[in-house]
């Protein structure tokens, strides 16, 4: 079974090789939908208005990462960002990479854009350890307009992008090329120069994406 990861709280069943996660949709009477995902296939399992373990509070497609195509579970590609509409059951591959790993998807506050990371790593577990470059990207909600915001070189690693509450900037962790430390940087969704927010010295690590 290929790897499947979603943002937010989740439970992994190592025996059944499935992931159970929840999503709160405030526009559906405040109901929390509990899903089970096995091999890239998502099933709406339970509706429980009191089960509040998720941070998604608007009726939008869930974002998840998988290297499987639900239409052909035997076909593996790169790890891509997918969206899932729990009302229609529609699953959409938003990035369509044939290799590498797209990861860390996050909706903008107005739900019109998505930020994520992408690099040539073979899978999510390899990102922090294989010495390969990872950049921060942004795209429209339908997957169009994919743009590399960081343009890093060497083995620089960007991870955990998150939106400023008003959507004006994207903040992320950045390990410069050949460095052994992380800083928090920011960039505008439209692109431009990166701004180092923390300016930590070599050897210190900033590791929060709150």
C-alpha positions in Angstrom: 0.0 0.0 0.0 1.4 3.4 -0.9 1.7 6.1 1.6 -1.3 8.3 2.3 -1.0 11.4 4.5 -3.5 14.1 5.4 -3.1 17.3 7.5 -4.5 17.4 11.0 -5.2 14.7 13.6 -5.4 11.1 12.3 -5.1 7.5 13.4 -3.1 4.9 11.6 -4.2 1.2 11.7 -1.0 -0.8 11.0 -2.9 -4.0 10.6 -5.6 -2.9 8.2 -3.1 -0.5 6.5 -5.7 2.3 6.8 -5.8 5.9 8.1 -8.9 7.3 9.9 -9.3 11.0 10.1 -12.0 13.6 10.7 -13.2 16.8 9.1 -15.5 19.4 10.5 -17.8 21.1 8.0 -19.6 24.0 9.7 -22.0 24.5 6.8 -23.4 21.0 7.3 -25.0 21.5 10.6 -21.6 21.4 12.3 -21.2 17.7 11.6 -17.8 16.0 11.8 -17.3 13.5 9.0 -15.0 10.6 9.9 -13.3 8.9 7.0 -11.2 5.8 6.5 -8.6 5.9 3.8 -7.1 2.6 2.6 -4.8 2.4 -0.4 -5.8 5.9 -1.5 -9.5 5.2 -1.5 -11.5 7.3 0.9 -14.7 6.1 2.5 -17.1 8.3 4.5 -17.6 6.1 7.6 -19.3 8.0 10.4 -21.0 11.3 11.1 -20.6 12.5 14.7 -21.5 16.1 15.6 -19.6 15.8 18.9 -16.4 14.4 17.5 -14.2 17.5 17.2 -10.7 16.6 16.2 -10.1 18.5 13.0 -9.3 22.1 12.3 -11.0 22.5 8.9 -14.0 24.7 9.5 -15.3 25.4 6.1 -17.1 23.2 3.5 -14.1 22.7 1.1 -12.5 19.6 -0.3 -10.1 17.8 2.0 -6.5 17.8 0.8 -4.3 14.7 1.1 -1.1 13.2 -0.3 -0.8 9.8 -2.0 1.3 8.1 -4.7 -1.7 6.0 -5.8 -4.3 6.7 -8.4 -7.8 5.7 -7.1 -8.9 4.8 -10.6 -6.1 2.3 -10.9 -4.7 1.2 -7.5 -1.9 -0.8 -9.2 -0.5 2.4 -10.8 2.0 4.4 -8.7 3.3 7.8 -9.7 4.9 10.6 -7.8 3.4 11.6 -4.5 0.7 14.2 -5.4 -1.7 16.6 -3.7 -5.2 15.3 -4.1 -8.5 16.8 -3.1 -11.5 14.9 -2.0 -15.1 16.2 -1.9 -17.0 14.2 0.7 -20.4 15.2 -0.7 -19.8 14.0 -4.3 -17.1 11.5 -3.7 -14.9 13.2 -6.3 -11.2 12.8 -6.0 -8.9 15.1 -8.0 -5.2 15.0 -8.6 -4.2 18.6 -8.3 -0.5 18.3 -9.1 0.0 15.3 -11.4 3.7 14.9 -10.8 5.1 11.7 -12.4 7.9 11.5 -9.9 9.1 13.2 -6.7 7.0 14.2 -3.7 4.5 16.9 -3.2 3.7 17.4 0.5 2.4 19.7 3.2 -0.7 21.1 1.4 -2.4 24.0 3.2 -5.5 26.0 2.1 -5.2 29.8 2.0 -7.6 31.6 4.5 -10.0 32.4 1.7 -9.8 28.8 0.3 -8.8 30.1 -3.2 -5.2 28.9 -3.2 -3.1 26.1 -1.8 0.5 26.1 -0.8 2.6 22.9 -0.6 6.2 21.7 -1.0 7.7 19.7 -3.8 11.1 18.1 -4.5 12.6 15.0 -6.1 12.6 12.9 -2.9 11.1 9.4 -3.4 8.6 9.8 -0.6 7.6 11.8 2.4 9.8 9.8 4.8 12.9 10.7 2.7 12.4 14.4 2.5 14.4 15.4 5.6 17.2 12.9 5.2 18.1 12.3 1.5 19.8 15.7 0.9 17.6 16.7 -2.0 16.2 20.2 -2.6 12.6 20.9 -1.6 10.8 24.1 -2.6 7.6 25.9 -1.5 4.9 26.1 -4.2 1.5 27.8 -4.6 -1.4 26.9 -6.9 -5.0 27.8 -7.4 -7.7 25.7 -5.7 -8.2 23.7 -8.9 -4.5 22.9 -9.3 -3.7 25.4 -12.0 -1.0 28.0 -11.8 1.6 26.0 -10.0 4.4 28.4 -9.1 7.7 27.8 -7.3 8.0 30.5 -4.7 11.4 29.8 -3.3 13.7 28.7 -6.2 16.2 27.1 -3.9 19.5 25.6 -4.9 21.8 22.7 -3.8 20.2 20.7 -1.0 18.2 23.5 0.6 15.1 22.3 2.3 11.8 24.2 2.7 9.0 22.6 4.7 5.8 23.1 6.7 4.4 26.1 4.7 1.6 27.9 6.5 -0.5 31.0 5.6 -0.5 34.2 7.6 -4.1 34.7 8.9 -4.9 37.4 6.4 -3.4 35.4 3.5 -0.8 38.1 2.7 2.2 35.9 3.2 3.3 32.2 3.5 5.7 31.3 6.3 7.8 28.2 6.2 10.9 26.5 7.7 14.1 26.8 5.6 17.3 24.9 5.9 19.8 26.7 3.6 22.1 24.7 1.3 24.8 22.9 3.2 23.5 24.2 6.5 22.6 22.2 9.7 20.0 24.6 11.0 16.5 26.0 10.1 15.1 29.5 10.0 11.6 30.7 9.6 11.2 32.6 6.3 8.3 34.3 4.6 7.3 34.9 1.0 4.4 36.6 -0.8 2.0 34.3 -2.6 2.7 36.2 -5.8 6.4 35.6 -5.4 9.4 37.8 -4.7 12.3 37.7 -2.4 12.4 35.5 0.7 12.5 37.2 4.1 14.4 35.6 6.9 12.3 36.1 10.0 14.3 34.4 12.8 18.0 34.6 11.6 19.1 31.9 13.9 22.9 31.1 14.1 24.4 27.9 12.9 23.4 24.9 15.0 20.1 26.3 16.4 16.8 25.1 15.0 13.5 26.7 14.7 11.0 23.9 14.4 7.4 25.2 14.8 4.8 25.8 12.2 2.2 27.2 14.5 
